């Protein structure tokens, strides 16, 4: 779609010796401040600068960053810095266990779902202390990984955000690829993978020559610096185009795509006025009086809904295309990702735009300033709602088109066979739109 | 070898420092009831639930027309989750339920006292330093295993 971005200012930045270290130093310093605030700062979430930075700024902007710049965030993530330093100090540099390589993505899926569940049950987001303890736990996992294994094994095989980030990056605008015609004549012994005197090895075990996905690439620029043949390019591509030609679709990635739809739904629902009614209905049906049990039932139902919907649509589409349901599920599960991303962005747009000023206010409070009167919103509710609707519409269009392209590239061009998938996506989009029309609670 | 010794020394200082911090904080730790054992001052009990009000001193516009009455001074009035948890506490109205579940316990993690939090942070540093020391000890015993990054 576009030329090599490395020929412009992007290339100057990425080839610089200061990249990514300078950016990482900034994020690490901010991370330290966040940790201090979360763990030892104000107890109330609406007074805590760490909570505001994490849940009103970083978390809503993360999906947008993934769309615009792939997993570049991962290369400046403070946990990567921790990994590097632990490795330099005490790293045993052992190979990543085969178990992690094979089942890591399922662990990522499971841990993401578990942490999302725990967020509501234990109030992680709504409590600075809860958020801080989560980050402490993650830091310990990073230290263990850095002490034991090579490179950034945690980021590639363990980080619970890795699955989400990988899926969203597939939809993203940027890709790093190697010119295979140059690589065929390369005599540098895979310097892009192994590293050179100019830069370290690929931290996430990617080999640019064969890389056909942006799901794991961190855009750390190590391969760019190490390649003696200037064979690496970074270019802008059509959004979601990677989904159209998935060479080796993986069930856990399709599973996560459907699960994220459920997670966004349940996150929305718990912030709505209908939530108490749903809880009462669950309590009435089950006889339980425990909030934990009621929420868990609602959470499980929300996760199951899109999975069951995708399975049902895959059953019909699979029959019409003459393929097994699980194959159709895996293939077309990727088509949910644009709508996932849109729903995620739309949900978080509310938090960022309706509570954005709280970042400034809690920041000023660090210097003793009183919190001012007035609304914390950056945009009016109707304006935010219009934005949410536009996002869902764009996401739906991206998902519908992805279904069409996946159908065409995988051997079955008949539109009628894809009708169940189209119907499923429209249903999810409508469900999201309905939820966004309802009053939503704030995070801060 | 000198570099390894320096690492051991540095990590040992880290461990001992953390242990000291932990020891200093532990007697003051309250065991979670939210009151401090420090002589001379008493900390407020740790809030079990997030207070219903949001930013002190400012109003937050409702997400949309509030269904729980207009003109509220805070978003919390229209917060569905709070509606569920707060005074309504519909669970209380039912006989025979577990009282522990009547305050929507899962929504906000209880915040321990500052001393307890300091102790947890010190414990975290201690545990991580121990992990790193263990890795270093293994590496020192089996130097060939330690292949450094280029």
Contacts between the chains, C-beta under 8 A, distances in Angstrom:
chain1	res1	chain2	res2	distance
A	39	B	117	5.8
A	39	B	120	7.7
A	39	B	121	5.6
A	40	B	114	6.8
A	40	B	117	6.0
A	40	B	118	7.0
A	40	B	121	7.2
A	43	B	46	7.3
A	43	B	47	6.6
A	43	B	111	4.4
A	44	B	47	7.8
A	44	B	50	7.3
A	44	B	51	6.4
A	45	B	50	6.5
A	45	B	108	7.9
A	46	B	54	4.7
A	46	B	55	4.9
A	46	B	56	7.7
A	47	B	55	7.7
A	47	B	56	7.5
A	86	B	132	6.4
A	86	B	135	8.0
A	87	B	149	6.5
A	88	B	148	7.7
A	88	B	149	7.3
A	89	B	7	5.8
A	89	B	11	7.8
A	89	B	132	6.5
A	89	B	136	7.4
A	90	B	7	6.8
A	90	B	11	7.8
A	90	B	132	4.8
A	90	B	133	7.7
A	90	B	135	4.3
A	90	B	136	4.1
A	90	B	139	6.3
A	91	B	135	7.1
A	91	B	139	7.8
A	91	B	146	7.1
A	91	B	148	7.5
A	91	B	149	7.9
A	92	B	135	5.6
A	92	B	138	6.1
A	92	B	139	5.6
A	92	B	145	5.6
A	92	B	146	6.3
A	93	B	145	7.0
A	93	B	146	6.1
A	93	B	147	4.5
A	93	B	148	7.0
A	93	B	149	7.8
A	94	B	145	7.0
A	120	B	106	6.5
A	120	B	107	7.2
A	121	B	106	4.2
A	122	B	106	6.4
A	122	B	109	5.1
A	123	B	50	7.3
A	123	B	106	6.5
A	123	B	107	4.9
A	123	B	108	3.7
A	123	B	109	4.4
A	124	B	109	6.6
A	126	B	50	5.5
A	126	B	107	6.3
A	126	B	108	4.7
A	126	B	109	7.7
A	127	B	50	7.2
A	127	B	108	5.0
A	127	B	109	3.9
A	127	B	110	7.8
A	127	B	111	6.3
A	128	B	111	7.4
A	129	B	109	5.7
A	129	B	110	7.8
A	129	B	111	4.3
A	129	B	112	7.1
A	129	B	117	6.8
A	130	B	108	7.6
A	130	B	109	3.4
A	133	B	109	7.6
A	133	B	120	7.5
A	136	B	120	7.7
A	136	B	121	7.5
A	136	B	124	4.9
A	139	B	124	7.6
A	139	B	128	7.1
A	140	B	124	6.9
A	140	B	127	6.5
A	140	B	128	5.8
A	140	B	131	7.4
A	143	B	128	4.8
A	143	B	131	5.5
A	143	B	132	6.6
A	144	B	131	5.8
A	147	B	131	5.8
A	147	B	132	5.8
A	147	B	134	7.7
A	147	B	135	3.7
A	148	B	135	6.9
A	151	B	149	8.0
A	194	B	150	7.8
A	195	B	149	7.4
A	195	B	150	4.7
A	196	B	150	7.3
A	197	B	150	7.2
A	200	B	149	5.5
A	200	B	150	6.2
A	201	B	149	7.1
A	201	B	150	7.0
A	270	B	80	7.8
A	270	B	81	6.3
A	271	B	79	7.8
A	271	B	80	6.7
A	271	B	81	6.7
A	272	B	80	5.3
A	273	B	67	5.2
A	273	B	68	7.7
A	273	B	78	7.4
A	273	B	80	4.3
A	273	B	83	7.1
A	274	B	80	7.0
A	275	B	80	4.5
A	275	B	81	6.2
A	275	B	84	6.3
A	276	B	80	6.0
A	276	B	81	8.0
A	276	B	83	5.4
A	276	B	84	3.8
A	276	B	88	7.6
A	276	B	90	7.7
A	279	B	84	6.0
A	280	B	90	6.7
A	283	B	91	7.9
A	289	B	91	5.1
A	289	B	94	6.2
A	289	B	97	3.6
A	289	B	98	6.1
A	289	B	101	5.6
A	289	B	102	7.8
A	290	B	98	6.6
A	290	B	101	4.6
A	291	B	91	7.7
A	291	B	101	5.8
A	291	B	104	5.2
A	291	B	105	6.4
A	291	B	106	5.3
A	291	B	107	7.8
A	292	B	101	7.4
A	292	B	105	7.7
A	292	B	106	5.6
A	295	B	106	6.4
A	350	B	63	7.4
A	354	B	61	7.6
A	354	B	63	6.5
A	355	B	60	7.6
A	358	B	55	6.6
A	361	B	55	6.7
A	361	B	58	7.6
A	370	B	57	6.5
A	371	B	55	5.2
A	371	B	56	5.9
A	371	B	57	5.1
A	371	B	58	5.7
A	372	B	57	7.3
A	372	B	58	5.8
A	373	B	57	6.1
A	373	B	58	4.7
A	373	B	59	6.9
A	374	B	58	5.3
A	374	B	59	6.6
A	375	B	58	7.4
A	375	B	59	6.4
A	375	B	60	5.7
A	375	B	61	4.1
A	376	B	54	8.0
A	376	B	55	6.6
A	376	B	58	7.0
A	376	B	60	5.4
A	377	B	60	7.4
A	377	B	61	5.3
A	380	B	61	7.9
A	381	B	61	6.9
A	381	B	62	7.6
A	381	B	63	5.7
A	381	B	64	5.3
A	385	B	64	7.9
A	438	B	64	7.7
A	439	B	62	6.7
A	439	B	63	4.6
A	439	B	64	4.4
A	439	B	65	7.2
A	439	B	66	6.6
A	439	B	67	6.2
A	439	B	78	5.6
A	439	B	80	7.6
A	440	B	63	4.7
A	440	B	64	7.9
A	441	B	63	7.2
A	441	B	75	6.6
A	441	B	76	7.8
A	441	B	78	7.2
A	441	B	79	3.8
A	441	B	80	5.9
A	441	B	81	5.8
A	441	B	82	7.3
A	442	B	54	6.7
A	442	B	60	6.2
A	442	B	63	7.3
A	442	B	75	4.6
A	442	B	79	7.2
A	444	B	54	6.5
A	444	B	55	7.4
